[in-house]
């Protein structure tokens, strides 16, 4: 089993900002950040 990746608070706030302020979907934001969309329960 692989270790769970930890993200900084700044990274998380940037991810939230993409959705709440820049009208990205959660899937678009995840792809933009290079993370798996299922990290946010999207899939």
Helices and strands as residue ranges (DSSP letters): H 9-20, H 26-33, G 37-40
